[in-house]
Amino acid sequence: MLQRETFHANEVIFRELDSDRKLYFIIDGKVNLKHIRTKTVIKELGADESFGEIGFFSGQMRCCTAKSV
């Protein structure tokens, strides 16, 4: 089941070590995946990209923080 969510600029979508199991697809805008402990941006994602697959498929805790740009 798909559910549309809208995030404003600089809004945290999920945090490192959260345990939710959502998979996200970006329709419009950008998202930064950031490792909080090292303050490193791992990747910036844009339209037609997805993220959150590790938690979705494996049930593991989030390994980074996702924040809208």
PQR file with spaces between the fields and no chain letter, atoms N, CA, C, O and H, PARSE charges and radii, in Angstrom:
ATOM       1  N    MET     1       0.838   -1.175    0.000 -0.4000 1.5000
ATOM       2  CA   MET     1       0.000    0.000    0.000 -0.0000 2.0000
ATOM       3  C    MET     1       0.886    1.242    0.000  0.5500 1.7000
ATOM       4  O    MET     1       1.772    1.384    0.843 -0.5500 1.4000
ATOM       5  N    LEU     2       0.642    2.123   -0.936 -0.4000 1.5000
ATOM       6  CA   LEU     2       1.424    3.355   -1.037 -0.0000 2.0000
ATOM       7  C    LEU     2       0.677    4.504   -0.379  0.5500 1.7000
ATOM       8  O    LEU     2      -0.549    4.595   -0.449 -0.5500 1.4000
ATOM       9  H    LEU     2      -0.077    2.008   -1.621  0.4000 1.0000
ATOM      10  N    GLN     3       1.436    5.372    0.256 -0.4000 1.5000
ATOM      11  CA   GLN     3       0.855    6.535    0.917 -0.0000 2.0000
ATOM      12  C    GLN     3       1.722    7.741    0.598  0.5500 1.7000
ATOM      13  O    GLN     3       2.939    7.695    0.780 -0.5500 1.4000
ATOM      14  H    GLN     3       2.432    5.298    0.313  0.4000 1.0000
ATOM      15  N    ARG     4       1.115    8.807    0.130 -0.4000 1.5000
ATOM      16  CA   ARG     4       1.861   10.017   -0.218 -0.0000 2.0000
ATOM      17  C    ARG     4       2.130   10.842    1.043  0.5500 1.7000
ATOM      18  O    ARG     4       1.232   11.056    1.858 -0.5500 1.4000
ATOM      19  H    ARG     4       0.127    8.844   -0.018  0.4000 1.0000
ATOM      20  N    GLU     5       3.372   11.300    1.195 -0.4000 1.5000
ATOM      21  CA   GLU     5       3.751   12.178    2.295 -0.0000 2.0000
ATOM      22  C    GLU     5       4.478   13.378    1.711  0.5500 1.7000
ATOM      23  O    GLU     5       5.210   13.253    0.729 -0.5500 1.4000
ATOM      24  H    GLU     5       4.102   11.126    0.533  0.4000 1.0000
ATOM      25  N    THR     6       4.276   14.532    2.314 -0.4000 1.5000
ATOM      26  CA   THR     6       4.936   15.763    1.878 -0.0000 2.0000
ATOM      27  C    THR     6       5.787   16.288    3.018  0.5500 1.7000
ATOM      28  O    THR     6       5.345   16.342    4.166 -0.5500 1.4000
ATOM      29  H    THR     6       3.682   14.634    3.112  0.4000 1.0000
ATOM      30  N    PHE     7       7.017   16.674    2.691 -0.4000 1.5000
ATOM      31  CA   PHE     7       7.940   17.208    3.682 -0.0000 2.0000
ATOM      32  C    PHE     7       8.392   18.593    3.254  0.5500 1.7000
ATOM      33  O    PHE     7       8.624   18.834    2.069 -0.5500 1.4000
ATOM      34  H    PHE     7       7.376   16.630    1.758  0.4000 1.0000
ATOM      35  N    HIS     8       8.518   19.504    4.211 -0.4000 1.5000
ATOM      36  CA   HIS     8       9.007   20.849    3.946 -0.0000 2.0000
ATOM      37  C    HIS     8      10.532   20.853    3.964  0.5500 1.7000
ATOM      38  O    HIS     8      11.153   19.891    4.415 -0.5500 1.4000
ATOM      39  H    HIS     8       8.329   19.308    5.173  0.4000 1.0000
ATOM      40  N    ALA     9      11.126   21.919    3.480 -0.4000 1.5000
ATOM      41  CA   ALA     9      12.584   22.049    3.465 -0.0000 2.0000
ATOM      42  C    ALA     9      13.149   21.910    4.873  0.5500 1.7000
ATOM      43  O    ALA     9      12.589   22.437    5.835 -0.5500 1.4000
ATOM      44  H    ALA     9      10.621   22.701    3.113  0.4000 1.0000
ATOM      45  N    ASN    10      14.249   21.203    4.979 -0.4000 1.5000
ATOM      46  CA   ASN    10      14.971   20.971    6.241 -0.0000 2.0000
ATOM      47  C    ASN    10      14.178   20.172    7.263  0.5500 1.7000
ATOM      48  O    ASN    10      14.410   20.305    8.465 -0.5500 1.4000
ATOM      49  H    ASN    10      14.703   20.775    4.198  0.4000 1.0000
ATOM      50  N    GLU    11      13.261   19.359    6.812 -0.4000 1.5000
ATOM      51  CA   GLU    11      12.481   18.513    7.719 -0.0000 2.0000
ATOM      52  C    GLU    11      13.105   17.113    7.774  0.5500 1.7000
ATOM      53  O    GLU    11      13.430   16.534    6.738 -0.5500 1.4000
ATOM      54  H    GLU    11      13.073   19.251    5.836  0.4000 1.0000
ATOM      55  N    VAL    12      13.267   16.582    8.972 -0.4000 1.5000
ATOM      56  CA   VAL    12      13.812   15.234    9.139 -0.0000 2.0000
ATOM      57  C    VAL    12      12.737   14.214    8.777  0.5500 1.7000
ATOM      58  O    VAL    12      11.632   14.247    9.320 -0.5500 1.4000
ATOM      59  H    VAL    12      13.002   17.052    9.814  0.4000 1.0000
ATOM      60  N    ILE    13      13.062   13.320    7.867 -0.4000 1.5000
ATOM      61  CA   ILE    13      12.134   12.268    7.439 -0.0000 2.0000
ATOM      62  C    ILE    13      12.267   11.065    8.359  0.5500 1.7000
ATOM      63  O    ILE    13      11.266   10.517    8.821 -0.5500 1.4000
ATOM      64  H    ILE    13      13.959   13.293    7.426  0.4000 1.0000
ATOM      65  N    PHE    14      13.501   10.652    8.625 -0.4000 1.5000
ATOM      66  CA   PHE    14      13.786    9.678    9.675 -0.0000 2.0000
ATOM      67  C    PHE    14      15.185    9.925   10.209  0.5500 1.7000
ATOM      68  O    PHE    14      16.021   10.535    9.543 -0.5500 1.4000
ATOM      69  H    PHE    14      14.314   11.097    8.250  0.4000 1.0000
ATOM      70  N    ARG    15      15.426    9.446   11.413 -0.4000 1.5000
ATOM      71  CA   ARG    15      16.717    9.652   12.083 -0.0000 2.0000
ATOM      72  C    ARG    15      17.517    8.349   12.147  0.5500 1.7000
ATOM      73  O    ARG    15      16.969    7.247   12.171 -0.5500 1.4000
ATOM      74  H    ARG    15      14.747    8.950   11.954  0.4000 1.0000
ATOM      75  N    GLU    16      18.808    8.526   12.174 -0.4000 1.5000
ATOM      76  CA   GLU    16      19.724    7.402   12.378 -0.0000 2.0000
ATOM      77  C    GLU    16      19.292    6.643   13.636  0.5500 1.7000
ATOM      78  O    GLU    16      19.004    7.255   14.663 -0.5500 1.4000
ATOM      79  H    GLU    16      19.254    9.421   12.155  0.4000 1.0000
ATOM      80  N    LEU    17      19.250    5.340   13.555 -0.4000 1.5000
ATOM      81  CA   LEU    17      18.866    4.405   14.617 -0.0000 2.0000
ATOM      82  C    LEU    17      17.355    4.287   14.838  0.5500 1.7000
ATOM      83  O    LEU    17      16.936    3.558   15.737 -0.5500 1.4000
ATOM      84  H    LEU    17      19.485    4.842   12.720  0.4000 1.0000
ATOM      85  N    ASP    18      16.512    4.987   14.042 -0.4000 1.5000
ATOM      86  CA   ASP    18      15.068    4.741   14.084 -0.0000 2.0000
ATOM      87  C    ASP    18      14.808    3.324   13.598  0.5500 1.7000
ATOM      88  O    ASP    18      15.634    2.741   12.897 -0.5500 1.4000
ATOM      89  H    ASP    18      16.852    5.579   13.312  0.4000 1.0000
ATOM      90  N    SER    19      13.673    2.780   13.967 -0.4000 1.5000
ATOM      91  CA   SER    19      13.395    1.394   13.563 -0.0000 2.0000
ATOM      92  C    SER    19      12.149    1.268   12.693  0.5500 1.7000
ATOM      93  O    SER    19      11.578    0.181   12.601 -0.5500 1.4000
ATOM      94  H    SER    19      13.002    3.254   14.536  0.4000 1.0000
ATOM      95  N    ASP    20      11.708    2.366   12.043 -0.4000 1.5000
ATOM      96  CA   ASP    20      10.539    2.228   11.177 -0.0000 2.0000
ATOM      97  C    ASP    20      10.889    1.446    9.915  0.5500 1.7000
ATOM      98  O    ASP    20      12.063    1.284    9.585 -0.5500 1.4000
ATOM      99  H    ASP    20      12.172    3.249   12.117  0.4000 1.0000
ATOM     100  N    ARG    21       9.871    0.964    9.215 -0.4000 1.5000
ATOM     101  CA   ARG    21      10.107    0.106    8.051 -0.0000 2.0000
ATOM     102  C    ARG    21       9.471    0.677    6.799  0.5500 1.7000
ATOM     103  O    ARG    21       8.849   -0.053    6.027 -0.5500 1.4000
ATOM     104  H    ARG    21       8.917    1.096    9.484  0.4000 1.0000
ATOM     105  N    LYS    22       9.621    1.973    6.591 -0.4000 1.5000
ATOM     106  CA   LYS    22       9.071    2.617    5.397 -0.0000 2.0000
ATOM     107  C    LYS    22      10.132    2.707    4.308  0.5500 1.7000
ATOM     108  O    LYS    22      11.322    2.873    4.576 -0.5500 1.4000
ATOM     109  H    LYS    22      10.126    2.567    7.218  0.4000 1.0000
ATOM     110  N    LEU    23       9.661    2.591    3.081 -0.4000 1.5000
ATOM     111  CA   LEU    23      10.484    2.786    1.899 -0.0000 2.0000
ATOM     112  C    LEU    23       9.961    4.045    1.217  0.5500 1.7000
ATOM     113  O    LEU    23       8.750    4.198    1.060 -0.5500 1.4000
ATOM     114  H    LEU    23       8.694    2.456    2.864  0.4000 1.0000
ATOM     115  N    TYR    24      10.842    4.941    0.814 -0.4000 1.5000
ATOM     116  CA   TYR    24      10.443    6.225    0.256 -0.0000 2.0000
ATOM     117  C    TYR    24      10.849    6.334   -1.212  0.5500 1.7000
ATOM     118  O    TYR    24      11.926    5.889   -1.606 -0.5500 1.4000
ATOM     119  H    TYR    24      11.826    4.817    0.942  0.4000 1.0000
ATOM     120  N    PHE    25       9.959    6.939   -2.020 -0.4000 1.5000
ATOM     121  CA   PHE    25      10.219    7.265   -3.416 -0.0000 2.0000
ATOM     122  C    PHE    25      10.056    8.770   -3.564  0.5500 1.7000
ATOM     123  O    PHE    25       9.033    9.325   -3.165 -0.5500 1.4000
ATOM     124  H    PHE    25       9.083    7.301   -1.699  0.4000 1.0000
ATOM     125  N    ILE    26      11.047    9.429   -4.128 -0.4000 1.5000
ATOM     126  CA   ILE    26      11.003   10.884   -4.282 -0.0000 2.0000
ATOM     127  C    ILE    26      10.306   11.228   -5.593  0.5500 1.7000
ATOM     128  O    ILE    26      10.730   10.799   -6.666 -0.5500 1.4000
ATOM     129  H    ILE    26      11.878    8.978   -4.452  0.4000 1.0000
ATOM     130  N    ILE    27       9.241   12.000   -5.495 -0.4000 1.5000
ATOM     131  CA   ILE    27       8.528   12.461   -6.681 -0.0000 2.0000
ATOM     132  C    ILE    27       9.097   13.792   -7.138  0.5500 1.7000
ATOM     133  O    ILE    27       9.298   14.016   -8.332 -0.5500 1.4000
ATOM     134  H    ILE    27       8.896   12.349   -4.623  0.4000 1.0000
ATOM     135  N    ASP    28       9.355   14.669   -6.184 -0.4000 1.5000
ATOM     136  CA   ASP    28       9.883   16.005   -6.489 -0.0000 2.0000
ATOM     137  C    ASP    28      10.716   16.473   -5.303  0.5500 1.7000
ATOM     138  O    ASP    28      10.401   16.142   -4.159 -0.5500 1.4000
ATOM     139  H    ASP    28       9.192   14.487   -5.214  0.4000 1.0000
ATOM     140  N    GLY    29      11.763   17.231   -5.557 -0.4000 1.5000
ATOM     141  CA   GLY    29      12.602   17.757   -4.482 -0.0000 2.0000
ATOM     142  C    GLY    29      13.867   16.944   -4.297  0.5500 1.7000
ATOM     143  O    GLY    29      14.223   16.116   -5.136 -0.5500 1.4000
ATOM     144  H    GLY    29      12.018   17.500   -6.486  0.4000 1.0000
ATOM     145  N    LYS    30      14.546   17.195   -3.175 -0.4000 1.5000
ATOM     146  CA   LYS    30      15.805   16.521   -2.883 -0.0000 2.0000
ATOM     147  C    LYS    30      15.844   16.101   -1.426  0.5500 1.7000
ATOM     148  O    LYS    30      15.196   16.701   -0.568 -0.5500 1.4000
ATOM     149  H    LYS    30      14.258   17.868   -2.494  0.4000 1.0000
ATOM     150  N    VAL    31      16.618   15.057   -1.167 -0.4000 1.5000
ATOM     151  CA   VAL    31      16.795   14.533    0.186 -0.0000 2.0000
ATOM     152  C    VAL    31      18.284   14.259    0.398  0.5500 1.7000
ATOM     153  O    VAL    31      18.944   13.665   -0.453 -0.5500 1.4000
ATOM     154  H    VAL    31      17.144   14.569   -1.865  0.4000 1.0000
ATOM     155  N    ASN    32      18.799   14.701    1.544 -0.4000 1.5000
ATOM     156  CA   ASN    32      20.178   14.379    1.932 -0.0000 2.0000
ATOM     157  C    ASN    32      20.160   13.206    2.896  0.5500 1.7000
ATOM     158  O    ASN    32      19.370   13.177    3.841 -0.5500 1.4000
ATOM     159  H    ASN    32      18.262   15.184    2.236  0.4000 1.0000
ATOM     160  N    LEU    33      21.031   12.245    2.653 -0.4000 1.5000
ATOM     161  CA   LEU    33      21.259   11.151    3.589 -0.0000 2.0000
ATOM     162  C    LEU    33      22.544   11.484    4.314  0.5500 1.7000
ATOM     163  O    LEU    33      23.600   11.610    3.694 -0.5500 1.4000
ATOM     164  H    LEU    33      21.672   12.269    1.885  0.4000 1.0000
ATOM     165  N    LYS    34      22.458   11.630    5.640 -0.4000 1.5000
ATOM     166  CA   LYS    34      23.584   12.130    6.418 -0.0000 2.0000
ATOM     167  C    LYS    34      23.902   11.196    7.582  0.5500 1.7000
ATOM     168  O    LYS    34      23.008   10.731    8.290 -0.5500 1.4000
ATOM     169  H    LYS    34      21.600   11.528    6.144  0.4000 1.0000
ATOM     170  N    HIS    35      25.185   10.934    7.760 -0.4000 1.5000
ATOM     171  CA   HIS    35      25.656   10.159    8.901 -0.0000 2.0000
ATOM     172  C    HIS    35      25.896   11.161   10.018  0.5500 1.7000
ATOM     173  O    HIS    35      26.829   11.960    9.940 -0.5500 1.4000
ATOM     174  H    HIS    35      25.910   11.312    7.185  0.4000 1.0000
ATOM     175  N    ILE    36      25.079   11.130   11.042 -0.4000 1.5000
ATOM     176  CA   ILE    36      25.097   12.148   12.089 -0.0000 2.0000
ATOM     177  C    ILE    36      26.373   12.103   12.928  0.5500 1.7000
ATOM     178  O    ILE    36      26.939   13.149   13.245 -0.5500 1.4000
ATOM     179  H    ILE    36      24.321   10.481   11.106  0.4000 1.0000
ATOM     180  N    ARG    37      26.828   10.913   13.286 -0.4000 1.5000
ATOM     181  CA   ARG    37      28.019   10.820   14.153 -0.0000 2.0000
ATOM     182  C    ARG    37      29.256   11.444   13.526  0.5500 1.7000
ATOM     183  O    ARG    37      30.078   12.033   14.228 -0.5500 1.4000
ATOM     184  H    ARG    37      26.368   10.063   13.029  0.4000 1.0000
ATOM     185  N    THR    38      29.394   11.319   12.202 -0.4000 1.5000
ATOM     186  CA   THR    38      30.559   11.903   11.525 -0.0000 2.0000
ATOM     187  C    THR    38      30.226   13.208   10.809  0.5500 1.7000
ATOM     188  O    THR    38      31.109   13.849   10.238 -0.5500 1.4000
ATOM     189  H    THR    38      28.726   10.840   11.632  0.4000 1.0000
ATOM     190  N    LYS    39      28.943   13.603   10.839 -0.4000 1.5000
ATOM     191  CA   LYS    39      28.463   14.834   10.182 -0.0000 2.0000
ATOM     192  C    LYS    39      28.806   14.844    8.696  0.5500 1.7000
ATOM     193  O    LYS    39      29.176   15.881    8.144 -0.5500 1.4000
ATOM     194  H    LYS    39      28.226   13.083   11.303  0.4000 1.0000
ATOM     195  N    THR    40      28.682   13.688    8.054 -0.4000 1.5000
ATOM     196  CA   THR    40      29.011   13.533    6.649 -0.0000 2.0000
ATOM     197  C    THR    40      27.753   13.313    5.829  0.5500 1.7000
ATOM     198  O    THR    40      26.935   12.457    6.164 -0.5500 1.4000
ATOM     199  H    THR    40      28.381   12.847    8.502  0.4000 1.0000
ATOM     200  N    VAL    41      27.591   14.084    4.747 -0.4000 1.5000
ATOM     201  CA   VAL    41      26.499   13.827    3.816 -0.0000 2.0000
ATOM     202  C    VAL    41      26.931   12.664    2.932  0.5500 1.7000
ATOM     203  O    VAL    41      27.915   12.756    2.197 -0.5500 1.4000
ATOM     204  H    VAL    41      28.256   14.780    4.475  0.4000 1.0000
ATOM     205  N    ILE    42      26.188   11.584    3.014 -0.4000 1.5000
ATOM     206  CA   ILE    42      26.524   10.384    2.247 -0.0000 2.0000
ATOM     207  C    ILE    42      26.130   10.561    0.790  0.5500 1.7000
ATOM     208  O    ILE    42      26.891   10.235   -0.120 -0.5500 1.4000
ATOM     209  H    ILE    42      25.389   11.510    3.611  0.4000 1.0000
ATOM     210  N    LYS    43      24.913   11.089    0.585 -0.4000 1.5000
ATOM     211  CA   LYS    43      24.421   11.228   -0.774 -0.0000 2.0000
ATOM     212  C    LYS    43      23.249   12.188   -0.802  0.5500 1.7000
ATOM     213  O    LYS    43      22.482   12.274    0.157 -0.5500 1.4000
ATOM     214  H    LYS    43      24.295   11.353    1.325  0.4000 1.0000
ATOM     215  N    GLU    44      23.112   12.911   -1.905 -0.4000 1.5000
ATOM     216  CA   GLU    44      21.926   13.731   -2.125 -0.0000 2.0000
ATOM     217  C    GLU    44      21.101   13.050   -3.210  0.5500 1.7000
ATOM     218  O    GLU    44      21.611   12.742   -4.287 -0.5500 1.4000
ATOM     219  H    GLU    44      23.735   12.842   -2.684  0.4000 1.0000
ATOM     220  N    LEU    45      19.841   12.822   -2.923 -0.4000 1.5000
ATOM     221  CA   LEU    45      18.949   12.136   -3.843 -0.0000 2.0000
ATOM     222  C    LEU    45      17.934   13.110   -4.417  0.5500 1.7000
ATOM     223  O    LEU    45      17.614   14.119   -3.790 -0.5500 1.4000
ATOM     224  H    LEU    45      19.427   13.072   -2.048  0.4000 1.0000
ATOM     225  N    GLY    46      17.426   12.811   -5.605 -0.4000 1.5000
ATOM     226  CA   GLY    46      16.433   13.667   -6.250 -0.0000 2.0000
ATOM     227  C    GLY    46      15.274   12.862   -6.799  0.5500 1.7000
ATOM     228  O    GLY    46      15.093   11.692   -6.461 -0.5500 1.4000
ATOM     229  H    GLY    46      17.686   11.991   -6.114  0.4000 1.0000
ATOM     230  N    ALA    47      14.495   13.504   -7.647 -0.4000 1.5000
ATOM     231  CA   ALA    47      13.286   12.911   -8.223 -0.0000 2.0000
ATOM     232  C    ALA    47      13.582   11.551   -8.851  0.5500 1.7000
ATOM     233  O    ALA    47      14.637   11.338   -9.448 -0.5500 1.4000
ATOM     234  H    ALA    47      14.642   14.455   -7.921  0.4000 1.0000
ATOM     235  N    ASP    48      12.631   10.646   -8.701 -0.4000 1.5000
ATOM     236  CA   ASP    48      12.686    9.284   -9.243 -0.0000 2.0000
ATOM     237  C    ASP    48      13.713    8.381   -8.568  0.5500 1.7000
ATOM     238  O    ASP    48      14.041    7.318   -9.095 -0.5500 1.4000
ATOM     239  H    ASP    48      11.774   10.819   -8.216  0.4000 1.0000
ATOM     240  N    GLU    49      14.228    8.795   -7.398 -0.4000 1.5000
ATOM     241  CA   GLU    49      15.130    7.941   -6.626 -0.0000 2.0000
ATOM     242  C    GLU    49      14.407    7.477   -5.365  0.5500 1.7000
ATOM     243  O    GLU    49      13.388    8.049   -4.977 -0.5500 1.4000
ATOM     244  H    GLU    49      13.962    9.659   -6.970  0.4000 1.0000
ATOM     245  N    SER    50      14.937    6.449   -4.740 -0.4000 1.5000
ATOM     246  CA   SER    50      14.314    5.905   -3.530 -0.0000 2.0000
ATOM     247  C    SER    50      15.354    5.779   -2.422  0.5500 1.7000
ATOM     248  O    SER    50      16.560    5.796   -2.671 -0.5500 1.4000
ATOM     249  H    SER    50      15.765    5.985   -5.056  0.4000 1.0000
ATOM     250  N    PHE    51      14.855    5.652   -1.191 -0.4000 1.5000
ATOM     251  CA   PHE    51      15.736    5.462   -0.041 -0.0000 2.0000
ATOM     252  C    PHE    51      14.946    4.793    1.075  0.5500 1.7000
ATOM     253  O    PHE    51      13.716    4.775    1.047 -0.5500 1.4000
ATOM     254  H    PHE    51      13.875    5.638   -0.989  0.4000 1.0000
ATOM     255  N    GLY    52      15.649    4.248    2.050 -0.4000 1.5000
ATOM     256  CA   GLY    52      15.013    3.557    3.170 -0.0000 2.0000
ATOM     257  C    GLY    52      14.873    2.070    2.957  0.5500 1.7000
ATOM     258  O    GLY    52      14.206    1.388    3.735 -0.5500 1.4000
ATOM     259  H    GLY    52      16.649    4.263    2.072  0.4000 1.0000
ATOM     260  N    GLU    53      15.497    1.556    1.909 -0.4000 1.5000
ATOM     261  CA   GLU    53      15.329    0.139    1.565 -0.0000 2.0000
ATOM     262  C    GLU    53      15.964   -0.814    2.567  0.5500 1.7000
ATOM     263  O    GLU    53      15.483   -1.935    2.728 -0.5500 1.4000
ATOM     264  H    GLU    53      16.039    2.110    1.276  0.4000 1.0000
ATOM     265  N    ILE    54      17.025   -0.402    3.240 -0.4000 1.5000
ATOM     266  CA   ILE    54      17.666   -1.294    4.213 -0.0000 2.0000
ATOM     267  C    ILE    54      16.701   -1.606    5.355  0.5500 1.7000
ATOM     268  O    ILE    54      16.503   -2.770    5.703 -0.5500 1.4000
ATOM     269  H    ILE    54      17.415    0.509    3.108  0.4000 1.0000
ATOM     270  N    GLY    55      16.106   -0.577    5.933 -0.4000 1.5000
ATOM     271  CA   GLY    55      15.137   -0.785    7.008 -0.0000 2.0000
ATOM     272  C    GLY    55      13.888   -1.497    6.537  0.5500 1.7000
ATOM     273  O    GLY    55      13.334   -2.325    7.259 -0.5500 1.4000
ATOM     274  H    GLY    55      16.267    0.369    5.651  0.4000 1.0000
ATOM     275  N    PHE    56      13.442   -1.185    5.339 -0.4000 1.5000
ATOM     276  CA   PHE    56      12.227   -1.784    4.792 -0.0000 2.0000
ATOM     277  C    PHE    56      12.382   -3.289    4.600  0.5500 1.7000
ATOM     278  O    PHE    56      11.538   -4.066    5.046 -0.5500 1.4000
ATOM     279  H    PHE    56      13.893   -0.511    4.752  0.4000 1.0000
ATOM     280  N    PHE    57      13.454   -3.695    3.942 -0.4000 1.5000
ATOM     281  CA   PHE    57      13.627   -5.111    3.618 -0.0000 2.0000
ATOM     282  C    PHE    57      14.217   -5.945    4.746  0.5500 1.7000
ATOM     283  O    PHE    57      13.882   -7.121    4.886 -0.5500 1.4000
ATOM     284  H    PHE    57      14.140   -3.064    3.580  0.4000 1.0000
ATOM     285  N    SER    58      15.104   -5.341    5.564 -0.4000 1.5000
ATOM     286  CA   SER    58      15.794   -6.150    6.582 -0.0000 2.0000
ATOM     287  C    SER    58      15.255   -5.959    7.993  0.5500 1.7000
ATOM     288  O    SER    58      15.475   -6.804    8.862 -0.5500 1.4000
ATOM     289  H    SER    58      15.376   -4.386    5.450  0.4000 1.0000
ATOM     290  N    GLY    59      14.550   -4.856    8.227 -0.4000 1.5000
ATOM     291  CA   GLY    59      14.071   -4.580    9.578 -0.0000 2.0000
ATOM     292  C    GLY    59      15.140   -4.004   10.486  0.5500 1.7000
ATOM     293  O    GLY    59      14.888   -3.795   11.673 -0.5500 1.4000
ATOM     294  H    GLY    59      14.371   -4.171    7.522  0.4000 1.0000
ATOM     295  N    GLN    60      16.326   -3.741    9.959 -0.4000 1.5000
ATOM     296  CA   GLN    60      17.411   -3.151   10.750 -0.0000 2.0000
ATOM     297  C    GLN    60      17.110   -1.678   11.040  0.5500 1.7000
ATOM     298  O    GLN    60      16.305   -1.050   10.352 -0.5500 1.4000
ATOM     299  H    GLN    60      16.531   -3.911    8.995  0.4000 1.0000
ATOM     300  N    MET    61      17.767   -1.139   12.067 -0.4000 1.5000
ATOM     301  CA   MET    61      17.622    0.279   12.376 -0.0000 2.0000
ATOM     302  C    MET    61      18.252    1.115   11.268  0.5500 1.7000
ATOM     303  O    MET    61      19.138    0.656   10.547 -0.5500 1.4000
ATOM     304  H    MET    61      18.421   -1.648   12.626  0.4000 1.0000
ATOM     305  N    ARG    62      17.780    2.339   11.149 -0.4000 1.5000
ATOM     306  CA   ARG    62      18.298    3.254   10.118 -0.0000 2.0000
ATOM     307  C    ARG    62      19.774    3.530   10.364  0.5500 1.7000
ATOM     308  O    ARG    62      20.185    3.754   11.503 -0.5500 1.4000
ATOM     309  H    ARG    62      17.060    2.712   11.735  0.4000 1.0000
ATOM     310  N    CYS    63      20.575    3.515    9.297 -0.4000 1.5000
ATOM     311  CA   CYS    63      22.014    3.732    9.427 -0.0000 2.0000
ATOM     312  C    CYS    63      22.416    5.174    9.119  0.5500 1.7000
ATOM     313  O    CYS    63      23.597    5.516    9.182 -0.5500 1.4000
ATOM     314  H    CYS    63      20.242    3.333    8.372  0.4000 1.0000
ATOM     315  N    CYS    64      21.439    6.021    8.786 -0.4000 1.5000
ATOM     316  CA   CYS    64      21.710    7.436    8.550 -0.0000 2.0000
ATOM     317  C    CYS    64      20.426    8.228    8.793  0.5500 1.7000
ATOM     318  O    CYS    64      19.366    7.656    9.046 -0.5500 1.4000
ATOM     319  H    CYS    64      20.479    5.744    8.734  0.4000 1.0000
ATOM     320  N    THR    65      20.540    9.540    8.712 -0.4000 1.5000
ATOM     321  CA   THR    65      19.396   10.425    8.857 -0.0000 2.0000
ATOM     322  C    THR    65      19.023   10.947    7.469  0.5500 1.7000
ATOM     323  O    THR    65      19.894   11.334    6.690 -0.5500 1.4000
ATOM     324  H    THR    65      21.401   10.005    8.507  0.4000 1.0000
ATOM     325  N    ALA    66      17.731   10.954    7.169 -0.4000 1.5000
ATOM     326  CA   ALA    66      17.232   11.484    5.907 -0.0000 2.0000
ATOM     327  C    ALA    66      16.550   12.818    6.191  0.5500 1.7000
ATOM     328  O    ALA    66      15.668   12.909    7.045 -0.5500 1.4000
ATOM     329  H    ALA    66      17.023   10.640    7.802  0.4000 1.0000
ATOM     330  N    LYS    67      16.974   13.855    5.458 -0.4000 1.5000
ATOM     331  CA   LYS    67      16.445   15.188    5.674 -0.0000 2.0000
ATOM     332  C    LYS    67      16.132   15.839    4.328  0.5500 1.7000
ATOM     333  O    LYS    67      16.946   15.787    3.406 -0.5500 1.4000
ATOM     334  H    LYS    67      17.690   13.781    4.765  0.4000 1.0000
ATOM     335  N    SER    68      14.952   16.453    4.217 -0.4000 1.5000
ATOM     336  CA   SER    68      14.588   17.129    2.970 -0.0000 2.0000
ATOM     337  C    SER    68      15.458   18.369    2.784  0.5500 1.7000
ATOM     338  O    SER    68      15.901   18.989    3.751 -0.5500 1.4000
ATOM     339  H    SER    68      14.291   16.495    4.966  0.4000 1.0000
ATOM     340  N    VAL    69      15.688   18.710    1.537 -0.4000 1.5000
ATOM     341  CA   VAL    69      16.538   19.866    1.217 -0.0000 2.0000
ATOM     342  C    VAL    69      15.642   20.996    0.715  0.5500 1.7000
ATOM     343  O    VAL    69      16.136   22.074    0.384 -0.5500 1.4000
ATOM     344  H    VAL    69      15.329   18.206    0.752  0.4000 1.0000
